[in-house]
């Protein structure tokens, strides 16, 4: 699985998180991670913008998109990219997820 780019998320505490961006169709290996479902748009200079649609965390990234409970929302908002930050520690994953949700207020995290 080759990354197609990267997304930087800076939160209110000034903590900076660097996510690897992957095509929507990527099949992931088992990995504990925080993930951000985004709409990736390529700008005229070739760089990419990432609009967060949903932020989640999982102990097994390989299985978390099978019948995801927000799949309809992802489709409605044009999700085409998954940004991943591998984190094995469950408490740290939850903290990062909440930090990013608080900063970006993604539309599918209702």
PyMOL commands that set and color helices and strands:
alter all, ss='L'
color gray80, all
select helices_A, chain A and resi 71-76+90-104
alter helices_A, ss='H'
color red, helices_A
select strands_A, chain A and resi 5-10+16-23+33-42+48-58+81-86
alter strands_A, ss='S'
color yellow, strands_A
deselect
rebuild
show_as cartoon
